[in-house]
Amino acid sequence: MSRIKVTLKRSTIGATAKQVDNVKGLGLRKIGQSRELENTPAVRGMVKQVLHLVECEEIQG
């Protein structure tokens, strides 16, 4: 299965509680922090909810 790299680019200050929970659920805490996650429908849905706060790229291999 492919993987995606998710990086927190903007602060969660001012975001709704659901958005903050999604960012925490992705394993991101600080701006600039990145995580490599499995490309599953659940993860893609979480990323979609906070797309304005994160940057996402697909990793080959």
HUUR-V883391 format. One record per backbone hydrogen bond with DSSP energy under -1.0 kcal/mol. CO is the residue of the C=O (numbers start at 1). NH is the residue of the N-H. E is the energy in kcal/mol with one decimal. If there is no record, write none. Layout:
CO:NH:E + CO:NH:E
This chain:
2:39:-2.3 + 3:59:-2.7 + 4:37:-2.8 + 5:57:-2.0 + 6:35:-2.1 + 7:55:-2.6 + 8:32:-3.3 + 12:15:-2.0 + 16:20:-2.2 + 17:21:-2.3 + 18:22:-2.1 + 19:23:-2.2 + 20:24:-2.3 + 21:25:-2.5 + 22:26:-1.6 + 23:28:-2.1 + 24:27:-1.4 + 30:33:-2.0 + 33:8:-2.1 + 35:6:-2.8 + 37:4:-2.8 + 38:40:-1.7 + 40:44:-2.6 + 41:45:-2.0 + 42:46:-1.8 + 43:47:-2.5 + 44:48:-2.3 + 45:49:-1.4 + 50:53:-2.1 + 50:54:-1.4 + 53:9:-2.7 + 53:10:-1.9 + 55:7:-2.6 + 57:5:-3.4 + 59:3:-1.0
